[in-house]
Amino acid sequence: MENKMEWWKQTSIYQIYPWSFQDSNGDGIGDLQGILGRLDQIQDLGVETIWFSPFYKSPGEDFGYDISDYTSIDPRFGTMDDCDKLIREIHKRKMRIVLDMVMNHTSDKHPWFLESKSSKENPKRDFYIWRKGTKKTPNNWISMVGTSGWNYDKTTDESYYSNFLSFQPDLNYRNPKVKKAMFGVLDFWLRKGVDGFRLDIFNSIYKDESFRDNPSSLRYFPTPDNHDEAFFQKKQYNLNLPESFQFAKEVRKHISKYKQKPFLIGEVSGSDKVLKSFLGEKADGLNLVFQFELIHFDYHAKFFKELLEKNEKVFPAPYTPTYVLGNHDQRRYIDRLGGDIRKAKVLSAFQFLARGIPVVYYGEEIARKEGRISSFIGKDPIAKMNRLVPLFLSNFLGIYINRDNCRLPMLWEMSPNAGFSKGSPWLPVGKFQAEDTVLHQKTNRDSLWNHYKALFHLRKGSVVLKEGSVRTKSSTHPDVLCFERILGDKVVIVYLNFGEKDSKEVIPKGSKMLYQFGGAKELGGFLQLGSHSGAVFETKLKK
């Protein structure tokens, strides 16, 4: 049975944060040459698509998400020749490459902004959003980090808008020249052969043309299911505007002419209705959007069953859900599990075996732990803004104020700095043991790394898991989640035990076990599931 779906509907994604993956020159910062040296290991793991956080030229105030040149490589990470080689070598290994693209804003050191702020008459003035207003801001818009979005600049006695940090001025997409310039950036990288883009805070692209005040709200902290109402404000006029939904279609149409059939995956927030609007009524907007519900999981079979059923109802084919457990802005999920590797195996099995795209953040495959860096010494600009907030309080409130802690260097081997760097790492490696490293886990058959490898390869080799529909099934125990993936007459059945008690499940006659973990056993037509275990079977539909 051949794969018929578009490649991006079937792929698996592995995110690399270049600062922390592998340093090759001893300066303590990861780089492209370091990544090149690890490509064989990434391929061995079974990864199909690699997404890179930004390595463009940048002052580094937001560690790459403040771009000063979209078509140059920052010297910290290497050269354009290194990048070209990286693209070639990834393709040589039959993997694909996705770049982070920050279309919403630039660095305030970008030449466009330096020109824009120089005078009101400068041709680049309208590349950004400027308004009159000094002591009194032009309106009440609050940025995503809780401060006023308006930033006064004395050069022209006006304020510019930034929907994230103050040194990241937002581009003005109501100016056709901005759109043309940014499409040119996409073209530059697509001509080099990249296979798609992850679009940073894409829901912030357009702002209200009349600059109306946002309505007030009683909510201060954003919640997992409501990011667009926070800091006592409903972000009605500076997030998720209809023009942004339409722009998603324009970007999709623009890139569709390239032979590699590139795709777009957007970082957006809002209700399912909003997310679907970015995908387009005819699935003609962004190819995929990140869905973050899995990040805020409750470790119970009921939660995962309801999530699976909800996604099938709201995002049925031709839409494709995404399953994300972490990224460069989120607390590492292993900490939410209390470091329990058994639970990590169950959780990752759900992520890979459900219908959708699994997105893995570097280090999740070895249970890379969350750091414990205090906001007082944090490098993250958000940590610097919140230095007086104790770590225990931010954890209690469910807010993440020091992203350094999820960005610690990769643990490769039991050596100084875990094999990440021969110099002094830009962030501390922290305490670790041999069993925490890739090298050790590769030799341990029951390790989390080998579990991830099995899942990557199982999914990679199964058309049913890539293309099949999904439906949940009843189980003999409330802690067990059972679902089927179906394509034609082929069926893959998944059993996952989220509980501490053993469970006995009936296996359809003629079933063949494809994979098991946690000691699950097949005994005379039954499946014996131990605590936090799982099994995958293959069978055929009865005629």
C-alpha positions as CSV (number, residue, x, y, z in Angstrom):
1,M,0.0,0.0,0.0
2,E,1.6,3.3,-1.2
3,N,1.4,6.6,0.6
4,K,-0.9,8.9,-1.2
5,M,-1.1,11.9,1.2
6,E,1.0,15.0,1.0
7,W,4.3,14.4,2.7
8,W,3.7,17.0,5.4
9,K,0.6,15.2,6.6
10,Q,2.6,12.1,7.3
11,T,5.9,13.5,8.7
12,S,7.3,13.6,12.2
13,I,9.1,16.8,13.4
14,Y,12.1,17.2,15.6
15,Q,12.9,20.7,16.9
16,I,16.5,21.7,17.4
17,Y,17.4,24.8,19.4
18,P,20.8,25.7,17.8
19,W,22.2,27.5,20.8
20,S,22.0,24.3,22.9
21,F,22.4,21.3,20.5
22,Q,26.1,20.9,19.8
23,D,29.1,23.3,19.9
24,S,31.9,22.5,17.5
25,N,34.4,25.3,18.1
26,G,34.5,25.6,21.9
27,D,32.9,29.0,22.3
28,G,30.1,27.5,24.4
29,I,27.3,28.1,21.9
30,G,25.9,25.4,19.6
31,D,26.5,25.9,15.9
32,L,25.7,24.5,12.4
33,Q,28.9,22.5,12.2
34,G,28.0,20.9,15.5
35,I,24.6,20.0,14.1
36,L,26.2,18.6,11.0
37,G,28.2,16.2,13.2
38,R,25.1,14.9,14.8
39,L,22.9,14.3,11.7
40,D,23.7,10.6,11.5
41,Q,22.4,10.2,15.1
42,I,19.3,12.2,14.3
43,Q,18.7,10.0,11.2
44,D,19.3,6.9,13.3
45,L,16.6,8.0,15.7
46,G,14.2,8.0,12.8
47,V,13.5,11.7,12.5
48,E,11.8,12.7,9.2
49,T,11.8,16.5,9.4
50,I,14.0,18.8,11.4
51,W,12.8,22.2,12.5
52,F,15.5,24.7,13.5
53,S,14.9,27.7,15.8
54,P,16.4,30.8,14.2
55,F,20.1,31.0,13.3
56,Y,19.8,34.2,11.2
57,K,21.9,37.2,12.0
58,S,20.7,38.7,15.3
59,P,21.8,40.8,18.3
60,G,20.7,37.8,20.3
61,E,18.6,39.8,22.8
62,D,15.8,37.2,22.4
63,F,18.3,34.5,21.3
64,G,17.5,34.5,17.6
65,Y,13.9,35.6,17.6
66,D,15.1,39.2,17.1
67,I,16.3,39.1,13.5
68,S,18.5,41.8,12.0
69,D,19.1,40.1,8.7
70,Y,16.8,37.4,7.4
71,T,19.2,36.2,4.7
72,S,22.5,36.0,6.6
73,I,23.7,33.4,9.1
74,D,24.7,34.8,12.5
75,P,28.5,34.3,13.0
76,R,27.8,32.6,16.3
77,F,26.4,29.6,14.3
78,G,28.7,29.6,11.3
79,T,28.4,30.7,7.6
80,M,26.1,30.5,4.7
81,D,28.3,27.7,3.3
82,D,27.6,25.8,6.6
83,C,23.9,26.3,6.1
84,D,24.0,25.2,2.4
85,K,25.8,22.1,3.5
86,L,23.3,21.5,6.3
87,I,20.5,21.6,3.8
88,R,22.3,19.2,1.4
89,E,23.2,16.8,4.1
90,I,19.7,16.7,5.6
91,H,18.3,16.0,2.1
92,K,21.0,13.4,1.4
93,R,19.8,11.5,4.5
94,K,16.2,11.7,3.1
95,M,15.1,14.0,5.8
96,R,13.5,17.5,5.4
97,I,14.4,20.9,6.9
98,V,12.0,23.5,8.3
99,L,13.2,27.0,9.3
100,D,11.7,29.2,11.9
101,M,10.4,32.4,10.2
102,V,9.6,35.4,12.3
103,M,7.4,37.4,10.0
104,N,5.7,39.5,12.7
105,H,8.6,41.6,13.9
106,T,12.3,42.3,13.4
107,S,15.1,43.3,15.8
108,D,15.3,47.1,16.4
109,K,18.8,46.7,15.0
110,H,17.4,45.6,11.6
111,P,18.4,48.1,8.8
112,W,14.7,48.5,8.0
113,F,13.9,49.8,11.5
114,L,17.0,51.9,11.8
115,E,15.8,53.7,8.6
116,S,12.2,53.8,9.8
117,K,13.1,55.5,13.1
118,S,15.5,58.0,11.5
119,S,12.7,60.4,10.3
120,K,9.0,60.5,9.5
121,E,9.8,61.1,5.9
122,N,12.1,58.0,5.5
123,P,10.8,55.5,2.8
124,K,10.9,52.8,5.4
125,R,8.8,54.7,7.9
126,D,5.7,52.7,7.2
127,F,7.5,49.4,7.4
128,Y,6.6,49.6,11.1
129,I,3.6,50.8,13.1
130,W,4.1,54.3,14.4
131,R,1.6,56.6,16.2
132,K,1.6,59.9,17.9
133,G,1.7,59.5,21.7
134,T,4.4,60.2,24.3
135,K,3.1,60.4,27.9
136,K,-0.2,59.0,26.9
137,T,0.0,55.9,24.7
138,P,-1.9,55.8,21.4
139,N,-4.3,53.1,22.8
140,N,-4.5,50.5,25.6
141,W,-3.0,47.6,23.8
142,I,-1.0,45.3,26.0
143,S,1.8,43.1,24.6
144,M,2.0,39.3,25.0
145,V,4.4,39.7,27.9
146,G,2.1,42.0,29.9
147,T,3.7,45.4,29.2
148,S,2.3,48.3,27.0
149,G,2.9,47.4,23.4
150,W,3.8,51.1,22.7
151,N,7.5,52.2,22.9
152,Y,8.3,55.9,22.7
153,D,11.2,56.9,20.5
154,K,12.5,60.5,21.0
155,T,14.1,60.7,17.5
156,T,10.7,61.5,15.9
157,D,8.7,62.0,19.0
158,E,6.4,59.0,18.2
159,S,5.8,55.5,19.5
160,Y,6.3,52.2,17.7
161,Y,4.3,49.1,18.4
162,S,5.7,45.7,19.5
163,N,3.4,42.8,20.4
164,F,6.2,40.9,22.1
165,L,9.3,42.5,23.6
166,S,10.2,46.2,23.2
167,F,13.3,45.6,21.1
168,Q,11.1,43.6,18.6
169,P,9.1,46.2,16.6
170,D,6.2,44.8,14.6
171,L,6.2,45.1,10.9
172,N,3.3,46.8,9.2
173,Y,1.6,44.4,6.8
174,R,-0.9,47.0,5.7
175,N,2.0,48.3,3.7
176,P,2.3,46.2,0.4
177,K,6.0,46.8,0.3
178,V,6.4,44.9,3.6
179,K,4.5,41.9,2.3
180,K,6.6,42.0,-0.9
181,A,9.9,42.1,1.1
182,M,8.9,39.3,3.4
183,F,7.7,37.1,0.5
184,G,11.2,37.8,-1.0
185,V,12.7,36.4,2.2
186,L,10.6,33.2,1.9
187,D,11.7,32.9,-1.8
188,F,15.4,33.2,-0.8
189,W,15.2,30.2,1.5
190,L,12.8,28.1,-0.7
191,R,15.2,28.5,-3.6
192,K,17.9,27.1,-1.4
193,G,15.7,24.1,-0.9
194,V,14.2,24.4,2.5
195,D,11.0,22.4,2.9
196,G,8.9,24.7,4.9
197,F,8.6,27.3,7.7
198,R,7.5,27.4,11.3
199,L,5.8,30.8,11.6
200,D,6.4,32.6,14.9
201,I,3.4,34.3,16.6
202,F,1.6,34.4,13.3
203,N,-1.7,35.4,14.9
204,S,-0.1,38.8,15.7
205,I,0.6,39.7,12.0
206,Y,-2.3,42.2,11.6
207,K,-3.6,44.8,14.1
208,D,-6.8,46.9,13.9
209,E,-6.5,49.6,11.3
210,S,-8.4,52.1,13.5
211,F,-6.4,51.3,16.6
212,R,-9.4,50.8,18.7
213,D,-8.9,50.1,22.5
214,N,-9.2,46.5,23.6
215,P,-12.1,45.6,25.9
216,S,-11.4,45.1,29.5
217,S,-11.3,41.7,31.3
218,L,-11.2,40.4,34.8
219,R,-8.5,37.9,33.8
220,Y,-4.9,38.7,34.6
221,F,-2.9,35.5,33.9
222,P,-3.5,33.7,30.5
223,T,-4.6,30.1,30.8
224,P,-3.9,27.1,28.7
225,D,-7.3,27.4,27.0
226,N,-7.4,31.2,26.8
227,H,-4.3,33.0,25.7
228,D,-6.1,35.9,24.2
229,E,-7.6,37.3,27.4
230,A,-4.9,38.3,29.9
231,F,-3.5,41.3,31.8
232,F,-7.1,42.5,32.3
233,Q,-7.7,42.8,28.6
234,K,-9.4,41.0,25.8
235,K,-6.9,41.2,22.9
236,Q,-9.6,41.8,20.3
237,Y,-7.8,44.3,18.2
238,N,-4.2,43.2,18.3
239,L,-4.5,39.4,17.9
240,N,-6.3,37.0,15.6
241,L,-7.7,39.5,13.2
242,P,-9.6,38.4,10.0
243,E,-6.9,39.9,7.9
244,S,-4.4,37.4,9.5
245,F,-6.6,34.5,8.5
246,Q,-6.7,35.8,4.9
247,F,-2.9,36.4,5.0
248,A,-2.4,32.7,5.8
249,K,-4.0,31.9,2.5
250,E,-1.8,34.3,0.7
251,V,1.4,32.9,2.1
252,R,0.2,29.3,1.3
253,K,-0.6,30.3,-2.3
254,H,2.8,32.1,-2.6
255,I,4.9,29.1,-1.6
256,S,2.8,26.5,-3.4
257,K,4.7,27.1,-6.7
258,Y,7.9,25.5,-5.4
259,K,8.7,21.9,-6.5
260,Q,9.5,20.6,-3.0
261,K,5.9,21.2,-2.0
262,P,6.8,23.2,1.1
263,F,4.5,23.6,4.1
264,L,3.7,26.1,6.8
265,I,3.1,25.4,10.5
266,G,1.9,28.3,12.5
267,E,2.4,29.3,16.1
268,V,-1.1,30.7,16.9
269,S,-3.3,30.8,19.9
270,G,-7.0,30.9,20.5
271,S,-10.1,28.7,20.4
272,D,-10.4,25.8,18.1
273,K,-12.5,28.1,15.9
274,V,-9.7,30.5,15.7
275,L,-7.1,27.8,14.9
276,K,-9.3,26.4,12.2
277,S,-9.7,29.9,10.7
278,F,-5.9,30.0,10.2
279,L,-6.1,26.7,8.4
280,G,-8.8,28.0,6.1
281,E,-12.4,27.0,5.4
282,K,-11.2,24.8,2.5
283,A,-8.0,23.8,4.3
284,D,-6.3,26.4,2.1
285,G,-4.6,28.4,4.8
286,L,-1.6,27.3,6.9
287,N,-1.0,23.6,6.3
288,L,-0.7,23.0,10.1
289,V,-1.0,24.9,13.3
290,F,0.5,24.0,16.7
291,Q,-2.2,22.7,19.1
292,F,-0.9,23.0,22.6
293,E,-3.5,21.1,24.6
294,L,-1.2,18.2,25.0
295,I,1.4,20.4,26.7
296,H,-1.2,21.0,29.5
297,F,-2.1,17.3,29.8
298,D,-3.8,15.6,32.7
299,Y,-2.2,12.1,32.9
300,H,-5.4,10.1,32.8
301,A,-6.8,8.0,30.0
302,K,-10.0,10.1,30.0
303,F,-8.1,13.2,29.0
304,F,-6.4,11.6,26.0
305,K,-9.5,9.8,24.9
306,E,-11.5,13.1,24.9
307,L,-8.6,15.0,23.2
308,L,-8.5,12.3,20.4
309,E,-12.3,12.4,19.9
310,K,-12.4,16.2,20.0
311,N,-9.7,16.5,17.4
312,E,-11.5,14.1,15.1
313,K,-14.7,16.1,15.5
314,V,-13.1,19.6,15.0
315,F,-10.2,18.8,12.8
316,P,-11.3,15.9,10.6
317,A,-9.5,15.1,7.3
318,P,-8.4,17.0,5.3
319,Y,-7.3,18.8,8.4
320,T,-4.3,17.3,10.3
321,P,-3.9,17.8,14.1
322,T,-0.6,18.3,15.7
323,Y,0.6,16.8,19.0
324,V,3.2,18.8,20.9
325,L,4.6,18.1,24.4
326,G,7.1,21.0,24.6
327,N,9.2,23.6,22.8
328,H,11.7,26.4,23.5
329,D,9.0,28.4,25.4
330,Q,7.6,25.7,27.6
331,R,8.5,23.8,30.8
332,R,9.8,20.3,29.9
333,Y,7.1,17.7,30.2
334,I,9.2,15.2,32.1
335,D,9.1,17.5,35.1
336,R,5.3,17.4,35.0
337,L,5.6,13.6,35.3
338,G,7.9,13.8,38.3
339,G,10.7,12.3,36.2
340,D,8.7,9.0,35.7
341,I,10.1,7.4,32.5
342,R,7.3,4.9,32.5
343,K,4.7,7.7,32.1
344,A,6.9,9.4,29.5
345,K,6.8,6.3,27.4
346,V,3.0,6.1,27.5
347,L,2.6,9.8,26.8
348,S,5.0,9.7,23.8
349,A,3.3,6.6,22.5
350,F,0.0,8.5,22.3
351,Q,1.8,11.4,20.6
352,F,3.2,9.2,17.8
353,L,0.3,6.8,17.3
354,A,-2.7,9.2,17.2
355,R,-3.7,10.7,13.8
356,G,-1.6,13.8,13.4
357,I,1.9,15.1,13.4
358,P,4.1,14.5,16.5
359,V,6.5,17.4,17.2
360,V,9.4,16.5,19.5
361,Y,11.6,19.1,21.2
362,Y,15.3,18.1,21.4
363,G,16.1,16.2,24.6
364,E,12.6,14.9,25.1
365,E,13.9,11.6,23.8
366,I,16.3,11.3,26.7
367,A,14.0,12.9,29.4
368,R,16.2,16.0,29.5
369,K,15.1,17.7,32.7
370,E,14.0,21.2,33.4
371,G,16.8,23.5,34.7
372,R,16.7,25.4,38.0
373,I,18.1,28.7,37.0
374,S,16.9,31.6,39.1
375,S,15.2,34.5,37.3
376,F,17.8,36.7,39.1
377,I,20.6,35.3,37.0
378,G,18.5,34.2,33.9
379,K,19.5,35.4,30.5
380,D,16.0,35.1,29.1
381,P,14.6,38.7,28.7
382,I,11.3,37.5,30.1
383,A,13.2,36.2,33.2
384,K,14.9,39.6,33.6
385,M,11.5,41.3,33.5
386,N,10.2,39.0,36.3
387,R,13.2,38.8,38.6
388,L,11.2,39.5,41.7
389,V,8.8,36.6,41.1
390,P,10.0,33.5,43.0
391,L,10.3,30.2,41.0
392,F,7.9,28.4,43.3
393,L,5.3,31.1,42.9
394,S,5.4,31.1,39.1
395,N,5.2,27.3,39.1
396,F,2.2,27.5,41.4
397,L,0.5,30.0,39.1
398,G,1.3,28.0,36.0
399,I,3.2,30.8,34.3
400,Y,6.6,30.3,32.8
401,I,9.0,33.2,33.3
402,N,12.4,31.8,32.7
403,R,12.8,29.9,29.4
404,D,16.5,29.3,30.0
405,N,15.3,26.3,32.0
406,C,14.0,24.4,29.0
407,R,16.9,25.4,26.8
408,L,19.8,23.7,28.6
409,P,22.5,22.0,26.5
410,M,21.9,18.5,25.1
411,L,23.4,15.6,27.1
412,W,25.4,13.5,24.7
413,E,27.9,11.6,26.9
414,M,29.3,11.3,30.4
415,S,32.1,13.8,30.0
416,P,32.7,17.5,30.9
417,N,29.7,19.5,29.7
418,A,28.1,16.2,28.6
419,G,29.9,16.4,25.2
420,F,28.1,19.6,24.3
421,S,31.1,21.9,24.3
422,K,34.8,21.9,25.1
423,G,34.4,25.5,26.3
424,S,32.1,27.1,28.9
425,P,28.5,26.5,27.9
426,W,26.3,29.6,27.4
427,L,23.8,28.0,29.8
428,P,24.9,25.6,32.6
429,V,24.6,21.9,31.7
430,G,23.4,21.1,35.3
431,K,23.7,17.9,37.2
432,F,23.4,14.7,35.2
433,Q,24.3,11.0,35.4
434,A,25.5,8.6,32.7
435,E,22.0,7.2,32.2
436,D,20.7,10.6,31.3
437,T,22.9,10.8,28.2
438,V,22.3,9.7,24.6
439,L,25.4,7.5,24.5
440,H,24.3,5.5,27.5
441,Q,20.6,5.3,26.5
442,K,21.5,4.0,23.0
443,T,23.0,0.9,24.6
444,N,20.1,0.3,27.0
445,R,17.3,-1.5,25.2
446,D,14.7,-0.3,27.7
447,S,15.8,3.4,27.6
448,L,13.5,6.3,26.7
449,W,15.8,7.0,23.7
450,N,15.2,3.5,22.3
451,H,11.5,3.9,22.9
452,Y,11.4,7.1,20.9
453,K,13.5,5.4,18.2
454,A,11.0,2.5,18.0
455,L,8.1,5.0,17.8
456,F,9.8,7.1,15.1
457,H,10.5,4.0,13.0
458,L,7.2,2.3,13.7
459,R,5.3,5.3,12.4
460,K,7.7,5.9,9.6
461,G,7.2,2.4,8.3
462,S,3.4,2.2,8.6
463,V,1.1,3.7,6.0
464,V,-1.8,3.0,8.4
465,L,-0.2,5.1,11.1
466,K,0.6,7.9,8.7
467,E,-2.7,8.0,6.7
468,G,-5.3,6.0,8.6
469,S,-8.4,7.3,10.3
470,V,-8.8,6.9,14.0
471,R,-11.6,5.8,16.3
472,T,-11.6,5.1,20.1
473,K,-12.7,1.8,21.5
474,S,-14.0,0.7,24.9
475,S,-11.7,-0.9,27.4
476,T,-12.0,-3.3,30.3
477,H,-10.4,-0.7,32.6
478,P,-10.9,3.1,33.0
479,D,-7.2,3.7,33.0
480,V,-6.7,2.1,29.6
481,L,-7.0,4.0,26.4
482,C,-7.7,1.9,23.3
483,F,-7.9,3.3,19.8
484,E,-7.7,2.0,16.2
485,R,-6.0,3.4,13.1
486,I,-7.8,2.2,10.0
487,L,-6.8,2.3,6.3
488,G,-8.7,0.1,3.8
489,D,-8.9,-3.3,5.4
490,K,-5.7,-2.8,7.5
491,V,-6.1,-1.9,11.2
492,V,-3.5,-0.9,13.9
493,I,-4.8,-1.2,17.4
494,V,-3.2,0.7,20.3
495,Y,-3.5,-0.1,24.0
496,L,-2.1,2.4,26.6
497,N,-2.4,1.9,30.3
498,F,-2.2,5.2,32.2
499,G,-2.8,3.6,35.6
500,E,-1.0,1.7,38.3
501,K,-3.1,-1.4,38.1
502,D,-2.8,-4.2,35.6
503,S,-5.4,-4.7,33.0
504,K,-6.4,-7.6,30.8
505,E,-7.6,-6.8,27.2
506,V,-9.1,-9.0,24.5
507,I,-7.1,-9.1,21.3
508,P,-8.8,-9.6,18.0
509,K,-8.1,-13.0,16.5
510,G,-5.3,-13.0,13.9
511,S,-3.6,-9.9,15.4
512,K,0.1,-9.5,15.3
513,M,2.0,-7.5,17.9
514,L,4.1,-4.7,16.3
515,Y,5.5,-3.2,19.5
516,Q,5.2,-3.3,23.2
517,F,6.8,-1.5,26.2
518,G,6.5,-1.6,29.9
519,G,6.3,-5.4,30.0
520,A,3.0,-5.8,28.1
521,K,2.5,-9.4,27.2
522,E,0.3,-11.4,24.8
523,L,-1.2,-14.5,26.5
524,G,-3.6,-16.8,24.7
525,G,-5.7,-14.2,22.9
526,F,-5.4,-11.7,25.7
527,L,-3.1,-8.7,26.3
528,Q,-1.7,-8.4,29.8
529,L,-1.0,-4.7,30.4
530,G,1.1,-3.8,33.4
531,S,1.1,-0.3,35.0
532,H,2.1,2.4,32.5
533,S,2.6,0.1,29.6
534,G,1.4,-0.2,26.1
535,A,1.2,-2.4,23.0
536,V,0.5,-2.0,19.3
537,F,-1.1,-4.7,17.2
538,E,-1.8,-5.1,13.5
539,T,-4.9,-6.9,12.1
540,K,-7.4,-6.8,9.3
541,L,-11.0,-5.7,9.3
542,K,-13.5,-8.6,9.3
543,K,-15.5,-8.8,6.1
